[in-house]
């Protein structure tokens, strides 16, 4: 792909990184108005799907070619978004996000299993850096093992796995259009969120209590998510999975700045060291090529 042709996919992924580095804040605002994380996720992605309904005719024409790859994309992308929102709502933004961005580790493994890309020295080094960064960040003298310390951090970790799997699956499912992949993302998120809402109960009362001003915020978020999802799916479809992961690191910069000024959160030295190792692993994963080998 030429440099000029490469600009659009790169811009698409960077736009997604910027939006996701900031989207945690309006979700917290919605939570303060009494809307649960599951409800806010369901409504914003349902609205995103409605805004993207113009894609539906093409998606419908492709239904015969969906297969298992489309189902895997629906489930992995759906959990990546739902787990991300729930984790960011209740945990420290940067800790949850850094666990989410162990994605290069999972991307390497999923690429090996699903894309048959061979792992060699750079791939092994990325794995060691990623795990070293996670252990450094999570290490606590009072704990036996450096593992996530609360449900929010486990959600961030598992959502990162879903994110990596969705990127690899999107790359593998070359027969699906960008429209179908975007619709799969919205469908997966709303579909996986619905059981959480039914478990919470009182769905109708929650919806009826939403004010007109809050509906405007939800609509704006839905529109942004609709446009961003399409841009990101275009980007990850035309870029190597590991190249996309590197570009997504821009989200860490946005999140670090926004969490400091909007949530008054600051990381300790140990967490910064862990972050440096995780980011280094992501940057090194740029040496991983897309020609069926991890070099």
matplotlib code that plots the C-alpha trace (Angstrom):
import matplotlib.pyplot as plt

x = [0.0, 1.4, 2.0, -1.0, -3.3, -2.0, -3.1, -6.8, -6.5, -4.0, -6.3, -9.2, -7.3, -6.0, -9.5, -10.7, -7.8, -8.6, -12.3, -11.6, -9.1, -11.9, -15.1, -14.8, -15.7, -19.1, -19.9, -19.1, -21.2, -24.1, -23.5, -23.8, -27.2, -28.4, -27.8, -25.9, -22.8, -24.7, -27.7, -25.4, -23.5, -26.6, -28.3, -25.2, -24.4, -28.1, -28.1, -24.8, -26.5, -29.5, -27.2, -25.4, -28.6, -27.8, -25.2, -27.9, -28.8, -25.2, -24.9, -28.1, -26.8, -23.7, -25.6, -24.9, -21.1, -21.1, -20.0, -18.1, -15.7, -18.6, -19.9, -16.4, -16.1, -19.5, -18.6, -15.0, -15.8, -18.9, -17.0, -14.1, -16.5, -18.7, -15.8, -13.9, -16.8, -17.6, -13.9, -13.3, -16.4, -15.4, -11.6, -8.6, -8.5, -4.9, -4.5, -7.6, -6.4, -2.8, -4.2, -6.4, -3.3, -1.6, -3.3, 0.1, 0.6, -2.8, -2.5, 0.7, -0.9, -4.2, -2.2, -0.2, -3.3, -5.7, -3.4, -0.6, 2.0, 5.2, 6.6, 10.4, 12.7, 10.7, 7.5, 9.0, 10.5, 7.1, 5.6, 8.3, 8.0, 4.2, 4.2, 7.1, 5.1, 2.0, 3.8, 5.6, 2.5, 0.4, 3.1, 2.1, 4.3, 1.1, -0.1, 1.3, 0.9, 0.9, -2.6, -5.4, -6.7, -10.4, -13.2, -12.5, -8.9, -10.0, -12.6, -9.9, -7.6, -10.4, -11.6, -8.1, -8.2, -11.5, -10.0, -7.0, -9.1, -11.5, -8.6, -7.1, -10.6, -11.3, -8.1, -8.8, -12.4, -11.3, -14.6, -16.6, -17.0, -16.2, -19.9, -20.5, -17.6, -18.9, -22.4, -21.0, -19.3, -22.6, -24.6, -22.2, -22.0, -25.8, -26.4, -23.9, -25.1, -28.8, -28.4, -26.7, -29.7, -32.2, -30.2, -30.3, -34.0, -36.3, -35.2, -38.3, -38.1, -34.5, -35.3, -38.3, -36.3, -33.8, -34.1, -34.2, -30.8, -29.3, -30.9, -29.1, -25.8, -26.6, -27.4, -24.2, -22.2, -24.0, -23.3, -19.6, -19.3, -21.0, -18.6, -15.6, -16.5, -16.6, -13.3, -11.6, -12.9, -11.7, -8.3, -7.8, -9.0, -6.3, -3.5, -1.6, -3.1, 0.1, 0.5, -3.0, -2.2, 0.8, -1.4, -4.0, -1.3, -2.2, -5.2, -2.9, -1.6, -5.1, -6.3, -3.3, -4.0, -7.7, -7.7, -5.2, -7.3, -10.8, -10.6, -7.5, -5.8, -2.0, 0.1, 2.8, 6.4, 5.9, 2.9, 4.9, 7.6, 5.1, 3.5, 6.8, 7.4, 3.9, 4.2, 7.7, 6.2, 3.6, 6.2, 8.4, 5.4, 5.7, 8.6, 6.0, 5.3, 2.2, 3.8, 2.8, 5.7, 6.4, 9.9]
y = [0.0, 3.4, 6.2, 8.1, 5.0, 4.3, 7.6, 6.8, 3.6, 5.3, 8.2, 5.8, 4.0, 7.2, 8.7, 5.6, 5.9, 9.6, 8.9, 5.9, 7.9, 10.3, 8.3, 7.0, 10.5, 10.9, 7.4, 8.5, 11.5, 9.3, 7.1, 10.1, 10.9, 7.4, 5.4, 2.2, 1.3, -1.5, 0.7, 3.5, 1.0, -0.6, 2.7, 4.3, 1.3, 0.8, 4.4, 3.9, 0.9, 3.1, 5.9, 3.2, 1.7, 3.0, 0.2, -2.4, -3.2, -4.1, -6.1, -8.0, -8.9, -10.4, -12.6, -15.8, -15.3, -14.4, -17.8, -18.4, -15.5, -13.0, -14.6, -14.5, -10.9, -10.1, -11.8, -10.5, -6.9, -6.9, -8.0, -5.6, -2.6, -3.7, -4.8, -1.6, 0.6, -1.3, -1.4, 2.3, 3.3, 1.6, 1.4, 3.7, 4.8, 4.2, 0.9, -0.5, 0.9, -0.4, -3.9, -3.5, -2.6, -5.9, -6.4, -6.9, -10.0, -11.4, -10.2, -12.2, -15.3, -14.9, -14.1, -17.3, -19.4, -17.8, -16.3, -18.8, -16.1, -17.6, -16.4, -15.6, -13.4, -10.1, -11.9, -13.6, -10.3, -8.6, -11.3, -10.9, -7.1, -7.2, -9.7, -7.9, -4.6, -6.2, -7.8, -4.6, -2.5, -5.1, -6.1, -5.5, -6.7, -7.8, -10.1, -13.5, -13.0, -9.8, -10.2, -7.7, -6.5, -5.9, -6.7, -3.5, -4.6, -8.1, -6.5, -4.3, -7.4, -9.5, -6.7, -6.3, -9.9, -9.3, -6.3, -8.2, -11.1, -8.7, -7.0, -10.3, -11.7, -8.5, -9.0, -12.7, -12.1, -10.5, -11.5, -9.2, -5.6, -2.7, -2.1, -5.7, -5.5, -2.2, -3.5, -6.7, -4.5, -2.6, -5.8, -7.6, -4.9, -4.4, -8.2, -9.0, -6.0, -7.1, -10.0, -7.6, -5.3, -8.1, -9.3, -5.7, -5.5, -2.4, -1.7, 0.2, 2.5, 3.3, 4.3, 6.4, 8.3, 9.6, 13.3, 15.1, 16.6, 13.1, 11.7, 14.4, 13.3, 9.7, 10.6, 12.5, 9.6, 7.2, 9.3, 9.5, 5.8, 5.0, 7.1, 6.0, 2.3, 2.6, 4.4, 1.9, -1.1, 0.5, 1.0, -2.5, -4.1, -2.3, -2.5, -5.4, -6.3, -5.5, -2.1, -1.2, -2.0, 0.4, 3.2, 2.6, 3.5, 7.1, 6.3, 5.9, 9.5, 10.9, 8.8, 9.8, 13.5, 13.3, 11.1, 13.5, 16.6, 15.2, 12.5, 13.8, 10.4, 10.0, 6.9, 5.9, 5.2, 1.5, 1.9, 4.2, 1.6, -1.0, 1.3, 2.0, -1.8, -2.3, 0.6, -0.6, -4.0, -2.3, -0.3, -3.3, -5.2, -2.8, -5.0, -7.8, -8.0, -9.1, -11.4, -14.5, -14.2, -12.5, -11.1]
z = [0.0, -1.0, 1.5, 0.3, 0.4, 3.9, 5.3, 5.4, 7.4, 9.8, 10.3, 10.9, 13.7, 15.2, 15.3, 17.2, 19.7, 20.4, 20.9, 23.2, 25.2, 26.1, 26.0, 29.6, 30.8, 29.3, 30.4, 34.0, 33.5, 32.5, 35.5, 37.8, 36.3, 37.4, 34.2, 34.8, 32.7, 31.1, 30.2, 28.9, 26.8, 25.4, 24.5, 22.9, 20.7, 19.8, 18.7, 16.8, 15.0, 14.1, 12.8, 10.8, 9.4, 5.9, 5.8, 6.4, 2.8, 2.0, 5.2, 4.4, 0.9, 2.6, 5.0, 3.1, 3.6, 7.3, 8.7, 11.9, 11.4, 11.5, 14.7, 16.3, 15.4, 16.9, 20.2, 20.5, 19.5, 21.7, 24.8, 24.1, 24.1, 27.0, 29.2, 28.4, 29.5, 32.7, 33.7, 33.1, 35.0, 38.3, 38.1, 37.8, 34.2, 33.4, 35.3, 33.5, 30.2, 30.5, 31.2, 28.2, 26.2, 26.8, 23.5, 21.6, 23.6, 22.7, 19.2, 18.7, 20.1, 18.1, 14.9, 15.4, 15.9, 13.4, 10.8, 11.0, 11.5, 12.7, 16.0, 16.3, 18.3, 18.2, 19.0, 22.0, 23.2, 22.9, 25.0, 27.7, 27.7, 28.0, 30.8, 32.6, 32.3, 33.7, 36.6, 37.4, 37.4, 39.4, 41.9, 45.5, 48.5, 50.3, 47.5, 46.5, 42.8, 40.6, 39.3, 38.7, 42.1, 41.4, 39.0, 37.0, 36.3, 35.3, 33.0, 31.4, 30.9, 29.3, 27.2, 25.8, 24.8, 23.1, 21.4, 20.1, 18.9, 17.1, 15.3, 14.2, 13.2, 11.2, 9.3, 8.8, 7.6, 4.3, 2.7, 4.9, 3.9, 6.3, 6.7, 7.8, 10.3, 11.7, 12.1, 13.8, 16.4, 17.2, 17.2, 19.4, 22.0, 22.2, 22.2, 24.9, 27.1, 27.0, 29.5, 31.9, 31.7, 32.2, 35.2, 36.7, 36.1, 35.9, 32.4, 31.5, 34.5, 33.8, 30.3, 31.2, 33.8, 31.2, 30.7, 27.3, 27.9, 28.7, 25.5, 23.6, 25.2, 24.4, 20.8, 20.4, 21.8, 19.5, 16.4, 17.4, 18.0, 14.7, 12.7, 14.7, 14.5, 10.7, 10.6, 12.8, 11.0, 7.7, 9.3, 10.8, 7.6, 5.6, 8.1, 9.7, 13.1, 14.9, 13.1, 14.2, 17.8, 17.7, 16.4, 19.1, 21.7, 21.0, 23.3, 26.2, 25.8, 25.6, 28.5, 30.7, 30.1, 30.4, 33.6, 35.3, 34.6, 34.6, 37.3, 39.3, 38.9, 38.9, 38.6, 40.9, 39.8, 39.7, 37.5, 35.2, 34.9, 34.0, 31.5, 29.9, 29.4, 28.0, 25.6, 24.5, 23.8, 21.6, 19.7, 19.2, 17.8, 14.9, 13.7, 13.3, 9.6, 7.9, 5.4, 7.4, 9.8, 13.1, 12.7]

ax = plt.figure().add_subplot(projection="3d")
ax.plot(x, y, z, "-o")
ax.set_aspect("equal")
plt.show()
